Amino acid sequence: QAQLVESGGGLVQPGGSLRLSCAASGFRFSIYPMNWYRQAPGEERELVARIASHDFSTNYADSVKGRFTISRDNAKNTVYLQLNSLKPEDTGVYYCNVNRFNISTWGKGTLVTVSS
């Protein structure tokens, strides 16, 4: 059974950095694109970043371009999201996601709070 477990969230001041991790298990991680979403309080969940499976090409939401970096380690079945120059509006729960055979698998999320 596919499983995703996020970690690395926390409280950080504006301008600070965090590194989120998502450990995957139960499926062939290396062949699937991986996604990071976030959901701010009272808002809909939005796609933040995506990374392809083989060429590691990436896409980002306009709101995070130049500040966030998605990466993956296929040997460790892990995808990362480096968050730099954090702003209060980056606050939210960050979720790891994979879509396989029209089934979407989500982790439980990790909370990022950006506040002074």
N, C-alpha and C positions, 0 to 999 in steps of 0.2 A: 504494500500500500504506500502510495506516495506521501511523503511528509516533508514539510518545510518548517524550520525553527529559526526565528530571527533573534538577534541579540545585539547589544551595543548601544541601545538608546539611553537617554538620561537627560539631566538638566544642564544646560550650557548657556553661557552669556552670549549676547549678540556679538557677532564677529568670530565666535569660537568654531571649533571643529569637532566632529564625531565620525567614527567609522562603524557602520552597521555591517553585520554579517548574517548570512542566511545559509544554514546547513541543510542540505537536501539528502533524502534517502528514499529507497523504495522504487526508484526508477532510474533509467539510464540518463543521468544528468547531462552528460557531455553532448547529447544530440539535440537538446532543446534550448531555444531562446529563453532567457529569464528576464523577469520584470520586477521592478520596485514600484509600488504604489504608495500613496499616503492619503490619509483622511484627517482633515482638520475638524475641530469641534463644530458641529452644525453644518458641515459641508459634505458634498459627495466625495467618494473615493476618486482620486485622479492618478493617472500614470505619470510617474516621475522620470523613470529611465528604463531602457531596455538594452540588452546585450545579446548578440547573436551567438550561435553555438560554436561555429567553426572559425569564421574569420574575425570573431570578437568585435564586429562593428557595433556601434552604439548610437542610440537616439535619446534625446532629452526633452523634457518639457521646457518651453521658453523661459519659464520662471526660475529654472535652476541651471541653465546653461552657463558654463564658465565657473560654476561654484561646486557642483556635484560631479563625481566621477564613479561610474559603475565599472566593475571588473569581475572576473571570475577565475577560479582555479579548478579546472576540470579534474585534476588529480585528487583534490580534496573535496570535490562535490560541494563547493561553496561559492556563493556570489556575494560580492561586497558592494557597499555604497559609501563612498567617502563624501562627507558633507563639510564643506568649508564656507567661510564667510556667512555663517548662519544668521538668519534674520528672524524676528518674532513670528512672521507669517509662515515660517517653515515648521512651526509647531504642529504636531499631529502624530497619529499612529502610522508607522511605516510598515508596510506589508510586502512580503516576498510572494511571487506568483509564478506559476508555470501552467501552460495550456497544452494538454496532451489529448489527442483523440477527442477533441471538442469537450473535454472535461477540464475545468479550471480548478487548480489546487492552490490553496492559500495557507500561509502561516497564521499564527495568532497575533502577530504584530509586535512591534517594539515602540514604546512611546518616546518621542523626542520633544522636549520642552525648551524653547529658546526664550529666556527671560533674564532681566537684570535684577 
